[in-house]
């Protein structure tokens, strides 16, 4: 658990440095660099068999989903298998295997149509298709 927390903090630190560099007017990050930073900041959602209870303060009844803590940083979570499929497609892109990367992103879109990463997968697929299209 400590290792996972340390990796998450390291990822957030590196991601914030990359975003901070972009704010200073340095060279803007490419789509792929921004996508890598986003993937590193996602937290895989684990299947849990534990039930969590939420306490409240007297007042109007509120659903537990509506309660928030001020200044609470919430990490975006995603199913572990979904994140793994997207990461594998990114690795194929990094390996310069554009045809297999296109297939992997297409399969990701087919398998996870309601994913939080769907828009990124669509954009990555379009970029890969444009890169592999013959020049006119």
C-alpha positions in Angstrom: 0.0 0.0 0.0 2.9 2.3 0.8 4.5 1.6 -2.5 1.3 2.4 -4.4 0.9 5.6 -2.5 4.5 6.6 -3.2 4.1 5.8 -6.9 0.9 7.9 -7.0 2.7 10.8 -5.3 5.7 10.5 -7.6 3.4 10.4 -10.6 1.5 13.5 -9.4 4.7 15.3 -8.8 6.1 14.6 -12.2 2.8 15.4 -13.9 2.5 18.7 -12.0 6.1 19.6 -13.0 5.2 18.9 -16.7 2.1 21.0 -16.5 3.9 23.8 -14.6 6.6 23.9 -17.3 3.8 24.3 -19.9 2.4 27.3 -17.9 5.7 29.1 -18.0 5.6 29.4 -21.7 8.2 26.7 -22.3 7.7 24.3 -25.2 4.1 23.1 -25.1 3.6 19.4 -24.5 2.5 17.2 -27.4 -0.7 15.2 -27.4 1.2 12.1 -26.5 3.1 13.7 -23.6 -0.1 15.0 -22.2 -1.8 11.6 -22.6 1.1 9.9 -20.8 0.8 12.3 -17.9 -2.9 11.7 -17.7 -2.5 7.9 -17.7 0.1 8.2 -15.0 -2.3 10.2 -12.8 -5.1 7.7 -13.1 -5.7 5.3 -10.2 -6.8 1.7 -11.1 -10.0 0.8 -9.4 -9.7 -2.4 -7.5 -12.6 -4.8 -6.9 -13.3 -4.4 -3.2 -15.4 -6.6 -1.0 -15.5 -4.1 1.9 -18.3 -1.8 2.7 -17.5 1.8 3.6 -19.6 3.8 6.0 -19.9 7.6 6.0 -20.6 9.7 9.0 -22.4 13.0 8.9 -23.3 16.1 10.9 -26.7 17.0 12.0 -28.7 18.9 9.5 -30.6 18.2 6.4 -30.3 14.6 5.1 -27.6 14.2 2.5 -26.6 11.2 0.4 -23.1 10.0 1.1 -22.1 10.7 -2.6 -22.9 14.4 -2.0 -20.5 14.8 0.9 -17.1 16.3 0.2 -14.2 17.5 2.2 -12.8 20.9 1.5 -9.5 20.9 -0.4 -9.8 17.1 -0.8 -7.8 15.9 -3.8 -9.7 13.3 -5.7 -7.9 11.0 -8.1 -9.8 9.8 -11.1 -10.3 6.1 -10.9 -10.7 3.7 -13.8 -11.1 -0.1 -14.0 -7.7 -1.9 -13.9 -8.4 -3.9 -17.0 -9.5 -0.8 -18.9 -6.4 1.1 -17.8 -4.2 -1.9 -18.8 -5.7 -2.1 -22.3 -5.1 1.6 -22.9 -1.6 1.4 -21.5 -0.8 -1.5 -23.9 -2.0 0.6 -26.8 0.2 3.5 -25.6 3.2 1.1 -25.4 2.6 0.1 -29.0 2.6 3.7 -30.0 5.9 4.3 -28.1 7.4 1.3 -29.9 6.6 2.9 -33.3 4.3 0.0 -34.2 1.5 2.2 -35.6 -0.6 -0.5 -37.3 -0.8 -2.6 -34.1 -1.4 0.6 -32.0 -4.3 1.5 -34.3 -5.7 -2.0 -33.8 -5.3 -1.8 -30.1 -7.0 1.6 -29.8 -9.8 0.4 -32.1 -10.2 -2.7 -29.9 -10.2 -0.4 -26.8 -13.0 1.8 -28.2 -15.0 -1.3 -29.2 -14.6 -3.0 -25.8 -15.0 0.1 -23.6 -17.3 2.5 -25.4 -18.3 4.4 -22.2 -14.7 4.8 -20.9 -13.4 8.0 -19.4 -10.5 7.5 -21.9 -12.8 7.2 -24.9 -12.1 10.7 -26.2 -8.4 10.3 -25.8 -8.5 6.9 -27.6 -10.5 8.5 -30.5 -8.0 11.3 -30.8 -5.0 8.9 -30.6 -6.5 6.7 -33.3 -7.1 9.7 -35.5 -3.5 10.8 -35.1 -2.2 7.4 -35.8 -4.4 7.0 -38.9 -3.3 10.5 -40.2 0.4 9.6 -39.6 0.1 6.3 -41.5 -1.9 7.8 -44.4 0.2 8.2 -47.6 1.3 11.8 -48.4 -0.3 13.4 -51.4 
